[in-house]
Amino acid sequence: MCVGLSARVVRVNAGSAIVDASGARREVSAQLLSDLEPGDYVMVHAGAAIAKITENEEEQADDLMEEYLV
């Protein structure tokens, strides 16, 4: 099973982005998404932002992760 984590984009650089996932910041590849801006929400898998998501979808993903980890 593959798991993606939701995260909020903090900063965008050429081909990469700094994201915040529940307080943990890390750099990920942003090469798959051409129109990222700070404040956007993304799904991150294997070190890459793979899809933009809405804030509501981000909250749902966080709720599901908490449910599975408890």
Secondary structure as GFF3:
##gff-version 3
##sequence-region A 1 70
A	DSSP	beta_strand	5	13	.	.	.	ID=ss1
A	DSSP	beta_strand	16	21	.	.	.	ID=ss2
A	DSSP	beta_strand	24	29	.	.	.	ID=ss3
A	DSSP	beta_strand	41	45	.	.	.	ID=ss4
A	DSSP	beta_strand	48	53	.	.	.	ID=ss5
A	DSSP	alpha_helix	55	69	.	.	.	ID=ss6
###
